């Protein structure tokens, strides 16, 4: 069957008001909330500080309702945050830059080409293999410090996630599919943090995953 589950076409998810009401607003079904993202951002900030990776610019590609924006303001108060989102509904509501991790032109659309920290949370599983591969190439090009990446894998769906709070209308790939492509530019640091080769940080073998 190849990397993704291809036995039937997957209908395209509509990232409309109802999607965000279910997965981000309703306490009974939401997959995340501001407090959870803030806790995660504090971990990322502490780890990057430990590695000596300074953060002055942050690209949040697939920024959703903007939880990382508030967290970044607290964890990296001197950093400039750039929010990019594919959902036209959210761009209208929050004023994000419209674009995707597949075809964003950051220099033209955002005024700069690279960022110290790139956040891509819960995005890549919505892309087919060709799009996701292109997205990973882009992430390696746009990042100069570290990448925080979260993508639902086939193992996660089968063994880890709460399916009542997780959108299963996605492309489920093995984790190895992502790791193989990330390894071209990044070293896995654990906790979803991938350190770019340009960062100059040193990681011992057992610090990664």
C-alpha positions in Angstrom: 0.0 0.0 0.0 3.0 2.4 0.2 3.6 5.0 2.9 0.1 6.4 3.3 -3.2 4.6 3.5 -4.4 4.7 -0.1 -7.1 2.2 -0.4 -9.7 5.0 -0.7 -9.4 8.7 -1.4 -9.6 10.8 1.7 -12.2 13.6 1.6 -10.7 17.0 2.1 -11.2 18.5 5.5 -13.0 21.8 5.5 -11.2 24.1 7.9 -14.3 26.1 8.7 -15.9 27.5 11.8 -17.3 24.1 12.8 -13.9 22.4 12.6 -12.4 24.9 15.0 -15.4 24.9 17.3 -15.0 21.1 17.7 -11.3 20.8 18.0 -10.3 24.1 19.7 -13.4 25.7 21.4 -15.5 22.9 22.9 -14.0 21.6 26.1 -15.5 18.2 25.6 -13.9 17.6 22.2 -11.0 20.0 21.8 -7.5 18.6 21.1 -5.6 21.5 22.6 -6.0 24.7 24.6 -3.9 27.8 25.4 -2.6 26.4 28.7 -1.4 23.2 27.0 0.4 25.1 24.3 1.9 27.5 26.8 3.3 24.6 28.7 4.8 23.1 25.5 6.3 26.4 24.5 8.0 26.8 27.9 9.6 23.4 27.3 10.8 24.3 23.8 12.1 27.7 25.1 14.0 26.1 28.0 15.5 23.4 25.7 16.6 25.9 23.1 18.1 28.1 25.8 20.0 25.0 27.1 21.3 24.4 23.5 22.3 28.0 23.1 19.9 28.7 20.2 18.6 32.2 20.4 15.1 33.0 19.2 14.3 36.4 17.7 12.1 35.3 14.9 9.3 32.6 14.9 7.4 31.3 12.0 4.2 29.5 13.0 3.0 27.8 9.8 -0.5 26.4 10.3 -1.0 28.7 13.3 -4.7 27.9 13.7 -6.4 30.0 16.4 -3.1 31.5 17.5 -2.3 29.7 20.8 1.5 29.8 20.0 1.3 33.6 19.5 0.3 34.2 23.1 2.8 31.6 24.4 5.6 33.1 22.3 4.9 36.5 23.7 5.6 35.1 27.2 8.5 32.7 26.4 10.3 34.9 23.8 9.1 38.4 24.6 11.7 40.0 22.3 10.9 37.7 19.4 8.8 38.6 16.3 6.1 36.0 15.6 4.7 35.4 12.1 1.5 33.5 11.8 0.6 31.7 8.5 -2.6 29.8 8.1 -4.4 28.0 5.2 -7.9 28.4 6.6 -9.5 31.4 5.0 -12.0 31.5 7.9 -9.2 32.0 10.4 -7.3 34.5 8.3 -10.5 36.6 8.1 -11.1 36.3 11.8 -7.6 36.8 13.1 -5.7 38.5 10.3 -3.1 35.8 9.7 -1.1 35.7 6.5 -2.9 33.3 4.1 -0.6 30.5 2.9 0.5 26.9 3.5 3.7 25.0 4.3 3.7 23.7 0.8 3.7 27.0 -1.2 4.5 29.8 1.2 6.9 32.4 -0.2 8.2 33.9 3.1 10.4 36.5 1.7 7.7 37.9 -0.5 4.8 37.4 1.9 6.5 38.0 5.3 9.5 40.1 4.4 12.1 37.6 5.5 13.3 34.2 4.2 14.5 32.4 7.4 13.5 32.1 11.0 15.2 31.1 14.2 12.3 28.9 15.3 9.7 27.3 13.0 6.6 25.7 14.5 4.5 23.3 12.4 2.0 21.6 14.7 -0.8 19.3 13.4 -0.4 20.2 9.7 1.6 17.6 7.7 -0.9 14.8 8.2 -3.4 16.7 6.1 -1.1 16.6 3.1 -0.5 13.8 0.7 3.0 12.3 0.3 4.1 14.7 -2.4 2.9 17.7 -0.6 4.3 16.6 2.7 7.7 15.9 1.2 7.7 19.4 -0.3 6.7 20.8 3.1 9.6 19.1 4.8 12.0 20.5 2.2 10.6 24.0 2.9 10.9 23.6 6.6 14.6 22.7 6.2 15.0 25.9 4.0 13.2 28.3 6.3 14.7 27.2 9.6 18.1 28.4 10.9 17.8 27.3 14.5 15.2 24.7 15.4 11.9 23.3 14.3 9.1 22.2 16.5 7.1 19.6 14.6 4.0 17.6 15.5 2.4 15.3 12.9 0.0 12.4 13.6 1.5 9.1 12.4 -0.1 5.7 11.8 1.3 4.4 15.1 -0.2 7.4 16.9 -3.6 6.7 15.5 -3.5 3.0 16.3 -1.9 3.2 19.8 -1.6 6.7 21.3 -4.2 9.4 20.5 -7.7 9.9 21.8 -9.8 9.3 18.7 -12.8 11.2 20.1 -10.6 14.3 20.1 -8.5 13.6 17.0 -9.4 14.2 13.3 -8.8 10.9 11.6 -9.5 12.2 8.1 -5.8 12.5 7.4 -2.9 10.7 5.7 -1.3 8.3 8.2 2.3 7.7 7.5 5.0 5.8 9.5 7.2 8.0 11.7 10.2 6.7 9.8 8.8 8.5 6.7 9.2 11.8 8.4 12.4 11.1 10.2 14.2 10.0 7.0 13.4 13.3 5.3 14.0 15.5 8.4 17.5 13.9 8.8 18.6 15.7 5.7 18.8 19.0 7.6 17.9 18.3 11.2 19.0 16.3 14.2 16.2 15.0 16.4 16.5 16.5 19.9 13.4 14.8 21.4 10.1 16.2 22.4 9.3 17.2 18.9 12.3 19.5 18.6 14.5 19.2 15.6 17.8 21.1 15.6 18.9 22.5 12.2 22.4 21.9 11.0 22.9 25.6 10.7 22.3 26.2 14.4 25.8 25.0 15.4 24.4 23.2 18.5 25.9 20.1 19.9 23.7 17.1 20.8 25.0 13.9 22.3 23.7 10.7 20.8 21.3 9.8 23.6 19.8 13.3 23.7 17.9 12.6 20.5 15.4 10.0 19.7 
